[in-house]
Amino acid sequence: MKFRSNNCVAVYLPDLKKAEAFYSAVMNFRLAAKSPTQLDYDTGKFSLCIHKSPKFRPPIPSFTVVNLAAARQRLESNGCEILEEAANGLYFKDPLGIVYHVVAD
């Protein structure tokens, strides 16, 4: 099982208008995609994916795996806590308390 970093870092914020004003005007990132619940910015080396959320979450790096079920099993058997799961990905907390996102390739 191999986890490979992908080019996405996710941030969860309650105010997308404020986020768009800051990341577009102040940071001068290129807005690659926009929906009512998400902003995707091209920052150069990685994409910054801003999701609308009722509460703030710190930045979450994303990794890609070939087999999500096998990844989940490996993570759980090594002390990780699965926080959320969907058909194509999951969020987990490692034994050190850091949250990551894993998506199926």
C-alpha positions in Angstrom: 0.0 0.0 0.0 1.5 3.3 -1.1 0.1 6.7 -0.1 1.1 9.4 -2.6 0.7 13.1 -2.0 -1.4 14.9 -4.6 -1.5 18.6 -5.3 -4.5 19.5 -3.0 -4.5 21.2 0.4 -8.1 21.6 1.7 -9.2 24.4 4.1 -12.7 24.6 5.6 -14.1 28.1 6.3 -17.5 29.5 7.0 -17.2 32.6 4.8 -16.4 31.9 1.2 -16.9 35.6 0.2 -14.2 36.7 2.7 -12.0 33.8 1.6 -12.4 34.8 -2.1 -11.6 38.4 -1.4 -8.4 37.5 0.4 -7.0 34.7 -1.8 -7.9 36.5 -5.0 -7.0 40.1 -4.2 -4.3 39.9 -1.5 -2.6 36.6 -2.3 -3.3 37.0 -6.0 -4.0 33.3 -6.6 -5.8 32.3 -9.8 -9.3 31.1 -9.1 -9.6 27.9 -11.1 -13.1 26.8 -10.2 -15.9 28.2 -8.1 -19.2 26.8 -6.8 -21.6 27.9 -4.0 -19.7 25.5 -1.6 -16.1 25.5 -2.9 -13.3 27.7 -4.3 -10.3 26.0 -6.0 -7.2 28.1 -6.4 -4.0 27.4 -8.4 -1.3 28.6 -6.1 1.7 27.3 -8.2 2.9 24.0 -6.6 -0.5 22.9 -5.1 -4.2 23.6 -5.4 -5.9 25.3 -2.5 -9.4 23.9 -2.1 -11.5 26.0 0.1 -14.7 24.4 1.3 -17.7 26.1 2.9 -18.1 24.7 6.4 -19.9 25.8 9.6 -16.6 25.7 11.4 -12.9 26.4 10.6 -10.5 23.5 10.1 -6.8 23.9 9.7 -5.2 23.0 6.3 -5.6 19.3 5.4 -3.1 17.7 3.0 -4.4 15.2 0.6 -3.0 11.8 -0.5 -4.1 9.4 -3.3 -4.2 5.6 -3.0 -5.2 2.9 -5.5 -7.3 0.9 -3.0 -9.3 2.9 -0.5 -10.5 -0.1 1.5 -7.0 -1.4 1.9 -5.8 2.1 2.9 -8.5 2.3 5.5 -7.6 -1.1 7.0 -3.9 -0.2 7.1 -4.6 3.1 8.8 -7.0 1.7 11.4 -4.6 -1.2 12.2 -1.9 1.4 12.9 -3.8 3.5 15.4 -5.5 6.0 13.1 -9.0 7.2 13.6 -11.3 7.5 10.6 -13.2 10.8 11.0 -15.4 10.9 7.8 -15.8 8.5 4.9 -17.4 8.9 1.5 -17.5 6.7 -1.6 -14.2 8.1 -3.1 -12.3 9.2 0.0 -11.9 9.6 3.8 -10.5 11.8 6.4 -8.4 10.3 9.2 -6.5 11.5 12.3 -3.1 9.9 12.7 -1.8 8.8 16.2 -0.1 12.3 16.5 -3.4 14.1 16.1 -2.9 15.4 12.5 -5.8 15.1 10.1 -5.3 14.0 6.5 -7.5 13.4 3.5 -7.2 10.2 1.3 -8.8 9.8 -2.1 -9.0 6.8 -4.4 -7.1 7.2 -7.7 
